[in-house]
Amino acid sequence: MDLTILKNIVIIFLLSTLVNLVFNKIKMPTIIGYLITGIIAGPYALAIIPPSSEIELMAEIGIILLLFSIGLEFSLNHLLKIRKIVFLGGFLQLSATTIIAMFVSRLYQLNWTAALFIGMITALSSTAVVLKILQERSEITSNYGRTVLGILIFQDIILIPMLLFTPILAGETQELPTQIMILVLKALLIIGLVYSGNKWLMPKLLHLIALTKNQELFFMGILLICLSVALFTAELGMSLAFGAFLAGLMISESDYSHNAFGNIIPFKNIFASFFFVSIGMLLDLGFVMDNSFLVISTVILVIVLKMSIGSLCAFILGHTLKGTILVGLAISQVGEFSFILAQLGMDYKIIPPYYFQLFLSVAVLSMAFTPFLIQVASPFANLILKLPIPKILVEGLFPLKQIDIPNLKNHLVLIGKDSRALNLSVMAKYMNFPYISIVFDPAITRKKQDKGETVIYGDALNEPILKKAHVDTAEMIVISIGDLITAMAVCEKVRSLNKHAFLVVRTKYIQDIEELYKLGADQVIPEEFETAINLFERVLIKYLVPRRKIVDVIEKIRKDNYGIFREKDKSTDVSITKDIPNIEIFALSIDKGSLLVGKSISDIQFRKTYGVTVVALKRGEQIVEHPGPEAIFKENDVVYVLGKPDQVARAVEMLTLNE
């Protein structure tokens, strides 16, 4: 039995684990760790692992699963919404990069044919690297993430015409009209397949599989759909990865997409690592050393060139200055599909072997720099924004309308563009709470403003934006930002403007709590843990555990896990409803025609008749604590009563009757 492939896998896992353990300590992206693993183990360094078809196959599976998961996360409706970005933005980026890179390539003593070919393959960016990073940062559906995805999708689509055009560059033009006709038919077939699959086929098929209640069968069905569609598109001459993305789109809007996504994630991460290792194995260290100045200068030239063109395209699409920088840096590398075209170009003798090696070196190194570039993109953009730049560049070609922000006090400020922050704004509006949202996504901001919501576009790290939302006079501020570093910076900024507001911060993990409390948060909600507590509380309720016991258990769980980092001064808080669990307070609204209108507290005799006590009365914005027996009830008043649950329920039932 030949165990070579198994030995190679063990070596890759061992090296990847060791490298990423070190990288994790110094907070370096895992993608870089995989690339370095490939460089170390590859044929041009220690030669532990020779290039093999098995490793390439596992790398291809990794890309398939990665693109499939992105398709699941994105959905066909989202794709249709960004069709302008796909076709206009993608065409502008590809054509401009190809033309400019062609002229630059002439400086490297290449003929016009080779220069055009180099321009074509330089224009492509790395779908695998960029989308993996955006997925990890939860930024695929952000405003700039949608633009990046749209451009990358166009590049994947245009790969087929590029493959057809390569033989033409080499002087082989046989049967060109026939091939173009076949290409059009293939495109129509794929469009029909995706639409029908998303609309009818996949929902019914997945429902039938789900009815078996067999998780293994469901997972096999998901894999079957993914690989089948990928193979089908490959048979049509397209890439496997693009087919996998289409398969994800087909499933994305079914009721089972989230379950499918959860099943795929572990396998995607494992197989995707093989792709990045295989890319690292392509780098010829000897060639890089012998031509270090040429390689490094070309890498810098390619990144600057692609970033500039990508940023210009983003500006034309209406992005703000920060958005243009984010888009430009995200697509500034050379892509993995360029390797396929480059190899084809060398087979057709379009480019000489020396320039093929130069291109491979530049491509691998530009991909290796990508995680760093995306990481520094936002701070770099903030630095640029401090310069005296024309307003049209800062706000974009389609600036948001300026809305009048009322001079609010004691209001709620919501900071964040994730679904939790957006849902909070909907709830606040429903309850007629005075609130202002700060959203760092122009598309979401425009949509919310059109609905009449008080939303400000901007980065909450900027003090003028916080002041515009009257953070200094707010009563409560909620920060719901996924990235811990950004959340900490915003928390510190907010607290410097308002020392007294109640500050709630959402975070992902319990270990983040200490840092956020140190920066002034009043309450920190670790998302994953609180979700688990909520689920467990429902379990206890289902098992008919007494309410007092549930409160004690939940309190102990939080104390054991949060340690001393709890809501400030919580130990000194006294709650009658907590300490006396059979007592509750209920807010009773007095509607038009209610029996209470025009009567006093003594007329109703709450205590004697119902066993409840009136503890407060709200009239408009005024709260009357401990109202006397002569207090008269009016329409739209809110009465707060205290008593046992059964007494309160009986009082509410009787007193909400209309005349």
C-alpha positions as CSV (number, residue, x, y, z in Angstrom):
1,M,0.0,0.0,0.0
2,D,1.4,3.4,-1.0
3,L,1.2,5.7,2.1
4,T,2.9,8.7,0.4
5,I,-0.2,10.9,0.4
6,L,-0.9,10.1,4.1
7,K,2.7,11.0,5.0
8,N,2.4,14.3,3.1
9,I,-0.8,15.2,4.9
10,V,0.8,14.4,8.3
11,I,3.8,16.6,7.4
12,I,1.5,19.5,6.3
13,F,-0.6,19.3,9.4
14,L,2.5,19.1,11.7
15,L,4.2,22.1,10.0
16,S,1.0,24.1,9.8
17,T,0.3,23.5,13.5
18,L,3.8,24.5,14.6
19,V,4.0,27.6,12.4
20,N,0.5,28.8,13.3
21,L,1.2,28.2,17.0
22,V,4.0,30.7,16.7
23,F,1.9,33.0,14.5
24,N,-1.0,32.9,16.9
25,K,1.4,34.1,19.7
26,I,2.5,37.1,17.6
27,K,-1.1,37.7,16.2
28,M,-0.3,36.9,12.6
29,P,-3.0,35.7,10.1
30,T,-3.2,31.9,9.7
31,I,-3.1,32.3,5.9
32,I,0.5,33.5,6.1
33,G,1.3,30.5,8.3
34,Y,-0.1,28.1,5.6
35,L,1.9,29.9,2.9
36,I,5.1,29.7,4.9
37,T,4.4,26.0,5.6
38,G,4.2,25.5,1.8
39,I,7.4,27.4,1.2
40,I,9.3,25.4,3.9
41,A,8.0,22.0,2.8
42,G,8.0,22.7,-0.9
43,P,10.5,21.6,-3.6
44,Y,12.4,24.9,-3.5
45,A,13.3,24.8,0.2
46,L,13.5,21.6,2.3
47,A,11.8,19.5,-0.4
48,I,10.0,17.5,2.3
49,I,6.9,17.3,0.1
50,P,7.2,17.0,-3.7
51,P,4.5,18.6,-5.9
52,S,1.8,16.0,-6.3
53,S,-1.6,15.7,-7.9
54,E,-3.1,14.6,-4.5
55,I,-2.1,17.8,-2.8
56,E,-3.5,19.8,-5.7
57,L,-6.7,17.9,-5.6
58,M,-7.2,18.6,-1.8
59,A,-6.4,22.2,-2.5
60,E,-9.0,22.3,-5.2
61,I,-11.6,20.8,-2.8
62,G,-10.7,23.5,-0.3
63,I,-11.4,26.2,-2.8
64,I,-14.7,24.5,-3.8
65,L,-15.9,24.4,-0.1
66,L,-14.7,27.9,0.5
67,L,-16.7,29.3,-2.4
68,F,-19.7,27.1,-1.6
69,S,-19.8,28.5,1.9
70,I,-19.6,32.1,0.6
71,G,-22.4,31.4,-1.8
72,L,-24.5,30.1,1.1
73,E,-23.7,33.2,3.1
74,F,-24.5,35.6,0.3
75,S,-27.7,34.5,-1.4
76,L,-29.0,35.1,-5.0
77,N,-31.0,38.2,-4.0
78,H,-27.9,39.8,-2.7
79,L,-26.1,38.9,-6.0
80,L,-28.9,40.5,-8.0
81,K,-28.7,43.6,-5.9
82,I,-25.0,44.0,-6.8
83,R,-25.4,43.2,-10.5
84,K,-24.3,46.8,-11.3
85,I,-21.1,46.3,-9.2
86,V,-20.5,42.9,-10.9
87,F,-20.7,44.0,-14.5
88,L,-19.8,47.8,-14.3
89,G,-17.3,47.6,-11.5
90,G,-15.8,44.3,-12.6
91,F,-15.5,45.4,-16.2
92,L,-13.9,48.8,-15.3
93,Q,-11.4,47.1,-13.0
94,L,-10.4,44.3,-15.3
95,S,-10.1,46.4,-18.5
96,A,-8.3,49.3,-16.9
97,T,-5.8,47.0,-15.0
98,T,-5.2,45.0,-18.2
99,I,-4.4,48.0,-20.3
100,I,-2.2,49.8,-17.8
101,A,-0.4,46.6,-16.8
102,M,0.2,45.9,-20.5
103,F,2.0,49.2,-21.0
104,V,4.0,48.8,-17.8
105,S,5.0,45.3,-18.9
106,R,6.6,46.8,-22.0
107,L,9.2,48.3,-19.6
108,Y,10.3,44.8,-18.9
109,Q,11.3,44.2,-22.5
110,L,8.3,42.1,-23.4
111,N,6.7,42.2,-26.8
112,W,3.1,43.5,-27.3
113,T,1.6,40.0,-27.2
114,A,3.3,39.0,-24.0
115,A,2.6,42.4,-22.5
116,L,-1.1,42.0,-23.2
117,F,-1.1,38.6,-21.7
118,I,0.7,39.7,-18.6
119,G,-1.9,42.5,-18.3
120,M,-4.7,40.0,-18.4
121,I,-3.4,37.7,-15.7
122,T,-2.3,40.6,-13.5
123,A,-5.8,42.0,-13.6
124,L,-7.2,38.9,-11.8
125,S,-7.3,39.0,-8.0
126,S,-7.4,36.2,-5.4
127,T,-11.0,35.1,-4.7
128,A,-9.8,32.5,-2.2
129,V,-7.5,34.7,-0.1
130,V,-9.7,37.8,-0.1
131,L,-13.1,36.2,0.6
132,K,-11.6,34.0,3.3
133,I,-10.3,37.1,5.1
134,L,-13.6,39.0,4.6
135,Q,-15.6,36.0,5.9
136,E,-13.4,35.8,9.0
137,R,-13.9,39.5,9.6
138,S,-17.7,39.3,8.9
139,E,-17.3,41.9,6.2
140,I,-18.6,40.1,3.1
141,T,-22.0,41.8,3.3
142,S,-20.5,45.2,4.3
143,N,-20.7,48.0,1.7
144,Y,-17.1,47.6,0.6
145,G,-17.3,43.8,0.9
146,R,-20.1,43.7,-1.6
147,T,-18.1,45.6,-4.1
148,V,-15.1,43.4,-3.6
149,L,-17.2,40.3,-4.0
150,G,-18.9,41.7,-7.2
151,I,-15.5,42.5,-8.8
152,L,-14.2,39.0,-7.9
153,I,-17.3,37.3,-9.3
154,F,-16.8,39.2,-12.6
155,Q,-13.2,38.1,-12.7
156,D,-14.3,34.4,-12.2
157,I,-16.9,34.8,-15.0
158,I,-14.4,36.4,-17.4
159,L,-11.9,33.6,-16.9
160,I,-13.6,31.5,-19.6
161,P,-13.2,34.1,-22.3
162,M,-9.6,34.6,-21.2
163,L,-9.0,30.9,-21.6
164,L,-10.5,31.1,-25.1
165,F,-8.5,34.2,-26.0
166,T,-5.1,32.7,-25.0
167,P,-4.8,30.5,-28.1
168,I,-5.8,33.5,-30.3
169,L,-2.9,35.4,-28.8
170,A,-0.7,32.5,-29.7
171,G,-1.9,32.7,-33.3
172,E,-4.4,29.9,-33.3
173,T,-7.8,31.2,-34.4
174,Q,-9.6,28.1,-35.6
175,E,-13.3,27.8,-35.0
176,L,-13.5,31.0,-33.0
177,P,-17.2,31.9,-34.0
178,T,-18.3,28.5,-33.0
179,Q,-16.6,28.7,-29.6
180,I,-18.2,32.1,-28.9
181,M,-21.7,30.7,-29.8
182,I,-21.1,27.7,-27.5
183,L,-20.0,30.1,-24.7
184,V,-23.2,32.1,-25.0
185,L,-25.3,28.9,-24.8
186,K,-23.4,27.8,-21.8
187,A,-24.0,31.1,-20.0
188,L,-27.7,30.9,-20.7
189,L,-27.8,27.3,-19.4
190,I,-26.1,28.3,-16.2
191,I,-28.3,31.3,-15.5
192,G,-31.4,29.0,-16.0
193,L,-29.9,26.3,-13.7
194,V,-29.2,28.8,-10.9
195,Y,-32.6,30.4,-11.1
196,S,-34.6,27.2,-11.2
197,G,-32.4,25.6,-8.6
198,N,-32.8,28.5,-6.2
199,K,-36.5,28.9,-6.8
200,W,-37.8,25.3,-7.0
201,L,-35.3,22.4,-7.1
202,M,-33.1,22.9,-4.0
203,P,-35.9,23.8,-1.5
204,K,-37.9,20.7,-2.4
205,L,-34.8,18.4,-2.5
206,L,-33.4,19.6,0.8
207,H,-36.9,19.3,2.4
208,L,-37.1,15.7,1.3
209,I,-33.7,15.0,2.8
210,A,-34.4,16.8,6.0
211,L,-37.6,14.8,6.5
212,T,-35.4,11.7,7.1
213,K,-34.0,13.5,10.3
214,N,-30.7,11.9,9.5
215,Q,-27.9,14.4,9.9
216,E,-25.3,12.2,8.0
217,L,-27.7,11.9,5.0
218,F,-28.3,15.7,5.1
219,F,-24.5,16.4,5.1
220,M,-23.9,13.9,2.2
221,G,-26.8,15.6,0.3
222,I,-25.2,19.0,0.7
223,L,-21.8,17.7,-0.4
224,L,-23.4,16.0,-3.4
225,I,-25.1,19.2,-4.5
226,C,-21.9,21.3,-4.1
227,L,-19.6,18.9,-6.0
228,S,-22.2,18.0,-8.7
229,V,-22.8,21.7,-9.6
230,A,-19.0,22.3,-9.5
231,L,-18.3,19.4,-11.8
232,F,-21.1,20.4,-14.1
233,T,-19.7,23.9,-14.6
234,A,-16.2,22.5,-15.0
235,E,-17.5,20.3,-17.8
236,L,-18.8,23.5,-19.4
237,G,-15.3,25.0,-19.3
238,M,-15.7,27.1,-16.2
239,S,-13.8,26.8,-12.9
240,L,-14.9,24.3,-10.2
241,A,-14.8,27.1,-7.6
242,F,-17.3,29.3,-9.6
243,G,-19.6,26.3,-9.9
244,A,-19.4,25.7,-6.1
245,F,-20.3,29.4,-5.5
246,L,-23.4,29.0,-7.8
247,A,-24.3,25.8,-5.8
248,G,-24.2,27.9,-2.6
249,L,-26.4,30.5,-4.2
250,M,-29.0,27.9,-5.1
251,I,-29.3,26.7,-1.5
252,S,-28.8,30.1,0.2
253,E,-32.5,31.1,0.4
254,S,-33.8,27.7,1.5
255,D,-34.8,27.1,5.1
256,Y,-31.8,24.7,5.5
257,S,-29.0,27.1,4.4
258,H,-27.8,27.8,7.9
259,N,-27.7,24.1,8.8
260,A,-25.7,23.4,5.6
261,F,-23.3,26.3,6.4
262,G,-22.6,24.8,9.9
263,N,-21.9,21.4,8.4
264,I,-19.5,22.7,5.8
265,I,-17.4,25.0,8.0
266,P,-15.0,22.4,9.6
267,F,-14.3,20.7,6.3
268,K,-13.8,24.0,4.5
269,N,-11.2,25.2,6.9
270,I,-9.2,21.9,6.7
271,F,-9.2,21.6,3.0
272,A,-8.7,25.4,2.4
273,S,-5.4,25.1,4.3
274,F,-4.1,22.7,1.6
275,F,-4.8,25.4,-1.0
276,F,-2.7,28.0,0.7
277,V,0.1,25.4,1.4
278,S,0.1,24.5,-2.3
279,I,0.4,28.1,-3.2
280,G,3.4,28.5,-0.9
281,M,5.0,25.5,-2.6
282,L,5.1,27.3,-5.9
283,L,7.5,30.0,-4.6
284,D,11.1,29.4,-5.9
285,L,13.2,30.9,-3.1
286,G,16.4,30.6,-5.3
287,F,14.8,32.7,-8.0
288,V,13.6,35.3,-5.5
289,M,17.1,35.5,-3.9
290,D,18.9,35.8,-7.3
291,N,16.4,38.5,-8.4
292,S,15.5,40.1,-5.1
293,F,15.4,43.7,-6.2
294,L,13.4,43.0,-9.4
295,V,10.9,40.7,-7.5
296,I,10.3,43.1,-4.6
297,S,10.0,46.2,-6.8
298,T,7.6,44.4,-9.1
299,V,5.5,43.2,-6.1
300,I,5.2,46.8,-4.9
301,L,4.5,48.1,-8.4
302,V,1.7,45.5,-8.9
303,I,0.1,46.3,-5.5
304,V,0.2,50.0,-6.0
305,L,-1.1,49.7,-9.5
306,K,-4.0,47.4,-8.7
307,M,-4.9,49.3,-5.5
308,S,-5.0,52.6,-7.5
309,I,-7.2,51.2,-10.2
310,G,-9.5,49.3,-7.7
311,S,-9.9,52.5,-5.7
312,L,-10.8,54.5,-8.8
313,C,-13.4,51.9,-9.8
314,A,-14.9,52.0,-6.2
315,F,-15.0,55.8,-6.4
316,I,-16.9,55.6,-9.7
317,L,-19.3,53.2,-8.0
318,G,-20.0,55.9,-5.4
319,H,-17.8,54.8,-2.4
320,T,-16.5,57.3,0.1
321,L,-12.8,57.8,0.3
322,K,-12.5,55.2,3.1
323,G,-14.5,52.7,1.0
324,T,-12.3,53.3,-2.1
325,I,-9.1,52.6,0.0
326,L,-10.6,49.4,1.5
327,V,-11.7,48.1,-1.9
328,G,-8.4,49.0,-3.6
329,L,-6.2,47.3,-1.0
330,A,-8.5,44.2,-0.9
331,I,-8.0,43.4,-4.6
332,S,-4.4,44.6,-4.9
333,Q,-2.9,41.1,-5.2
334,V,-2.6,38.6,-8.1
335,G,-5.1,35.7,-8.1
336,E,-4.9,32.0,-8.0
337,F,-6.6,31.6,-11.4
338,S,-3.8,33.6,-12.9
339,F,-1.6,30.6,-12.3
340,I,-3.7,28.5,-14.7
341,L,-3.6,31.2,-17.4
342,A,0.2,31.7,-16.8
343,Q,0.9,28.0,-17.3
344,L,-1.3,28.1,-20.4
345,G,0.6,31.1,-21.7
346,M,3.9,29.3,-21.2
347,D,2.6,26.2,-23.0
348,Y,1.7,28.4,-26.0
349,K,5.1,30.1,-25.7
350,I,3.5,33.5,-25.2
351,I,5.7,34.3,-22.2
352,P,9.3,33.0,-21.7
353,P,10.1,30.7,-18.7
354,Y,12.1,33.5,-16.9
355,Y,9.0,35.8,-16.9
356,F,6.8,32.9,-15.9
357,Q,9.0,32.5,-12.7
358,L,9.0,36.2,-12.1
359,F,5.2,36.2,-12.4
360,L,4.8,33.3,-10.0
361,S,7.0,34.9,-7.4
362,V,5.2,38.2,-7.6
363,A,1.8,36.5,-7.4
364,V,2.6,34.4,-4.4
365,L,4.2,37.3,-2.5
366,S,1.4,39.7,-3.3
367,M,-1.1,37.1,-2.0
368,A,1.1,36.7,1.2
369,F,0.9,40.5,1.8
370,T,-2.9,40.6,1.4
371,P,-3.9,39.9,5.1
372,F,-1.6,42.7,6.3
373,L,-3.0,45.1,3.7
374,I,-6.6,44.4,4.6
375,Q,-5.7,44.7,8.3
376,V,-4.1,48.1,7.9
377,A,-6.6,49.4,5.3
378,S,-8.9,51.0,7.9
379,P,-6.2,52.8,10.0
380,F,-4.5,53.9,6.7
381,A,-7.8,55.4,5.5
382,N,-8.3,57.2,8.8
383,L,-4.8,58.7,8.4
384,I,-5.5,59.8,4.9
385,L,-8.8,61.4,6.0
386,K,-6.9,63.8,8.3
387,L,-5.3,65.4,5.2
388,P,-7.0,68.4,3.5
389,I,-8.8,66.5,0.8
390,P,-11.6,67.8,-1.5
391,K,-15.1,67.1,-0.1
392,I,-16.2,65.1,-3.2
393,L,-13.4,62.6,-2.7
394,V,-14.2,62.2,1.0
395,E,-18.0,61.8,0.5
396,G,-18.0,60.1,-2.9
397,L,-19.9,60.9,-6.1
398,F,-23.3,60.1,-4.5
399,P,-23.1,61.6,-1.0
400,L,-25.7,60.8,1.6
401,K,-28.3,63.5,2.2
402,Q,-27.7,65.6,5.3
403,I,-30.5,65.0,7.8
404,D,-31.4,67.4,10.6
405,I,-30.4,65.8,14.0
406,P,-32.6,67.1,16.8
407,N,-30.9,68.4,19.9
408,L,-31.7,65.4,22.0
409,K,-31.0,64.8,25.7
410,N,-31.4,61.6,27.7
411,H,-31.7,59.6,24.5
412,L,-30.4,56.2,23.3
413,V,-27.4,56.0,21.0
414,L,-26.9,52.8,19.0
415,I,-23.4,52.3,17.4
416,G,-22.9,49.4,14.9
417,K,-24.0,48.1,11.6
418,D,-24.5,44.4,12.5
419,S,-28.0,42.9,12.6
420,R,-28.2,43.3,16.4
421,A,-27.7,47.0,16.3
422,L,-30.0,47.4,13.4
423,N,-32.7,45.3,15.2
424,L,-32.3,47.5,18.3
425,S,-33.1,50.6,16.2
426,V,-36.3,48.9,14.9
427,M,-37.3,48.1,18.5
428,A,-36.5,51.6,19.7
429,K,-38.6,53.1,16.9
430,Y,-41.5,50.7,17.7
431,M,-41.4,51.8,21.4
432,N,-41.1,55.5,20.4
433,F,-37.8,55.9,22.3
434,P,-35.7,58.9,21.3
435,Y,-32.6,57.4,19.6
436,I,-29.9,58.0,17.1
437,S,-28.0,55.3,15.2
438,I,-24.4,55.6,14.0
439,V,-23.9,53.2,11.1
440,F,-20.6,52.9,9.2
441,D,-22.1,51.7,6.0
442,P,-23.5,54.2,3.5
443,A,-25.8,51.7,1.8
444,I,-27.5,50.7,5.1
445,T,-27.6,54.4,6.2
446,R,-29.3,55.5,3.0
447,K,-31.8,52.7,3.3
448,K,-32.6,53.6,7.0
449,Q,-32.8,57.3,6.2
450,D,-35.3,56.7,3.4
451,K,-37.5,55.0,6.0
452,G,-37.4,58.1,8.1
453,E,-35.0,56.8,10.8
454,T,-32.5,59.0,12.5
455,V,-29.3,57.5,11.3
456,I,-25.9,59.1,10.9
457,Y,-23.3,57.7,8.6
458,G,-19.7,57.7,10.0
459,D,-17.0,56.0,11.9
460,A,-17.7,56.2,15.7
461,L,-14.0,56.6,16.3
462,N,-14.3,60.1,15.0
463,E,-15.3,62.6,17.7
464,P,-17.3,64.9,15.4
465,I,-19.6,61.9,14.5
466,L,-20.2,61.1,18.2
467,K,-20.9,64.8,18.9
468,K,-23.3,64.9,16.0
469,A,-25.3,62.1,17.7
470,H,-25.2,64.0,20.9
471,V,-23.4,61.3,22.7
472,D,-22.4,63.8,25.4
473,T,-26.1,64.2,26.5
474,A,-27.2,60.5,25.9
475,E,-28.7,58.5,28.8
476,M,-27.7,55.1,27.4
477,I,-25.2,54.1,24.7
478,V,-25.0,50.6,23.1
479,I,-21.9,49.6,21.2
480,S,-22.4,46.5,19.0
481,I,-19.2,46.0,17.0
482,G,-17.8,42.6,16.2
483,D,-14.1,43.6,16.2
484,L,-12.8,43.8,19.8
485,I,-10.1,46.4,19.1
486,T,-12.5,48.8,17.4
487,A,-15.1,48.3,20.2
488,M,-12.5,49.1,22.8
489,A,-11.4,52.3,20.9
490,V,-15.1,53.4,20.5
491,C,-15.8,52.6,24.2
492,E,-12.9,54.8,25.3
493,K,-13.9,57.6,23.0
494,V,-17.5,57.5,24.1
495,R,-16.6,57.5,27.8
496,S,-14.3,60.5,27.3
497,L,-17.3,62.5,26.0
498,N,-19.9,61.2,28.5
499,K,-18.9,60.1,32.0
500,H,-22.5,59.4,33.2
501,A,-24.3,57.5,30.4
502,F,-25.0,53.8,30.9
503,L,-22.7,52.1,28.5
504,V,-23.5,48.6,27.2
505,V,-21.0,46.8,24.9
506,R,-21.5,43.6,23.0
507,T,-18.5,41.3,22.6
508,K,-18.0,37.8,21.3
509,Y,-16.0,36.2,24.1
510,I,-16.0,36.2,28.0
511,Q,-12.2,36.9,28.0
512,D,-12.9,40.4,26.4
513,I,-15.0,41.6,29.4
514,E,-12.1,42.8,31.6
515,E,-10.6,45.1,29.0
516,L,-14.0,46.7,28.2
517,Y,-14.8,47.3,31.9
518,K,-11.5,49.0,32.3
519,L,-12.3,51.3,29.5
520,G,-15.6,52.4,31.1
521,A,-18.3,50.0,30.1
522,D,-21.2,49.6,32.6
523,Q,-22.3,46.3,31.2
524,V,-20.6,43.9,28.8
525,I,-22.6,41.2,27.1
526,P,-20.5,38.3,25.7
527,E,-22.6,37.1,22.8
528,E,-21.9,33.4,22.7
529,F,-22.2,32.9,26.4
530,E,-25.4,34.9,26.8
531,T,-27.0,33.0,24.0
532,A,-26.2,29.7,25.8
533,I,-27.7,31.2,29.1
534,N,-30.9,32.2,27.3
535,L,-31.3,28.7,25.9
536,F,-30.6,27.1,29.3
537,E,-33.1,29.4,30.9
538,R,-35.8,28.2,28.5
539,V,-34.8,24.6,29.3
540,L,-35.3,25.2,33.0
541,I,-38.7,26.8,32.4
542,K,-39.7,23.8,30.3
543,Y,-38.8,21.5,33.2
544,L,-41.0,23.6,35.5
545,V,-38.1,24.8,37.7
546,P,-39.4,27.5,40.1
547,R,-38.7,31.0,39.0
548,R,-36.7,31.8,42.1
549,K,-34.5,28.8,41.5
550,I,-33.9,29.8,37.9
551,V,-32.8,33.3,38.9
552,D,-30.4,31.8,41.4
553,V,-28.9,29.3,39.0
554,I,-28.5,31.8,36.2
555,E,-26.9,34.3,38.6
556,K,-24.5,31.6,39.8
557,I,-23.5,30.6,36.3
558,R,-22.8,34.2,35.3
559,K,-20.8,34.8,38.5
560,D,-18.7,31.6,38.0
561,N,-18.0,32.6,34.4
562,Y,-17.7,36.3,34.5
563,G,-15.8,36.4,37.8
564,I,-15.6,39.9,39.3
565,F,-16.3,41.6,36.0
566,R,-20.0,42.2,36.3
567,E,-22.3,45.1,35.9
568,K,-20.8,47.9,38.1
569,D,-22.0,48.1,41.7
570,K,-24.3,45.1,41.1
571,S,-23.6,43.8,44.6
572,T,-25.2,46.9,46.1
573,D,-28.3,46.9,44.0
574,V,-31.5,45.9,45.8
575,S,-34.5,44.7,43.7
576,I,-37.7,44.0,45.5
577,T,-38.9,41.9,42.5
578,K,-35.7,39.7,42.8
579,D,-35.7,39.4,46.6
580,I,-39.4,38.8,46.8
581,P,-40.1,36.6,43.7
582,N,-43.9,36.4,44.2
583,I,-44.2,40.2,43.7
584,E,-44.1,42.0,40.4
585,I,-44.6,45.5,39.0
586,F,-46.8,46.0,36.0
587,A,-47.3,49.1,33.7
588,L,-51.0,49.7,33.0
589,S,-51.9,52.0,30.1
590,I,-55.1,54.0,30.4
591,D,-56.7,54.1,26.9
592,K,-59.6,56.2,25.6
593,G,-62.8,55.0,27.1
594,S,-61.2,53.2,30.1
595,L,-63.2,52.9,33.3
596,L,-60.3,54.6,35.1
597,V,-60.6,58.0,33.2
598,G,-61.7,60.8,35.5
599,K,-61.5,58.7,38.7
600,S,-59.1,59.0,41.6
601,I,-57.0,56.4,43.3
602,S,-59.3,56.5,46.3
603,D,-62.4,56.0,44.1
604,I,-60.9,52.7,42.7
605,Q,-59.6,51.5,46.1
606,F,-56.8,49.4,44.5
607,R,-55.5,47.9,47.7
608,K,-58.8,46.9,49.1
609,T,-60.4,45.7,45.9
610,Y,-57.5,44.1,44.1
611,G,-54.7,43.7,46.6
612,V,-52.3,45.9,44.5
613,T,-50.6,49.2,45.2
614,V,-50.1,52.1,42.9
615,V,-46.4,53.0,43.1
616,A,-46.1,55.6,40.3
617,L,-48.0,57.5,37.6
618,K,-46.5,58.6,34.3
619,R,-48.2,61.5,32.5
620,G,-46.4,62.6,29.3
621,E,-42.8,62.9,30.2
622,Q,-43.5,63.5,33.9
623,I,-43.2,60.7,36.5
624,V,-45.2,61.1,39.7
625,E,-43.8,58.8,42.4
626,H,-46.1,57.6,45.2
627,P,-49.2,59.5,44.0
628,G,-51.7,60.4,46.7
629,P,-55.3,59.1,47.0
630,E,-56.7,62.2,45.4
631,A,-54.7,61.7,42.1
632,I,-57.1,61.7,39.1
633,F,-56.5,59.4,36.2
634,K,-56.5,60.8,32.7
635,E,-56.5,59.4,29.2
636,N,-53.0,58.1,28.0
637,D,-51.7,57.9,31.6
638,V,-49.5,55.0,32.5
639,V,-50.1,53.5,36.0
640,Y,-47.4,51.3,37.7
641,V,-48.9,48.8,40.2
642,L,-47.2,46.4,42.6
643,G,-48.6,43.1,43.8
644,K,-48.6,39.3,43.4
645,P,-48.9,38.0,39.9
646,D,-52.4,36.7,40.2
647,Q,-53.6,40.0,41.9
648,V,-51.9,42.1,39.2
649,A,-53.4,39.9,36.4
650,R,-57.0,40.3,37.9
651,A,-56.5,44.1,38.3
652,V,-55.3,44.4,34.8
653,E,-58.2,42.3,33.4
654,M,-60.8,44.5,35.2
655,L,-59.3,47.9,34.8
656,T,-58.6,47.6,31.1
657,L,-62.3,47.2,30.4
658,N,-63.8,50.1,28.4
659,E,-67.1,51.8,29.2
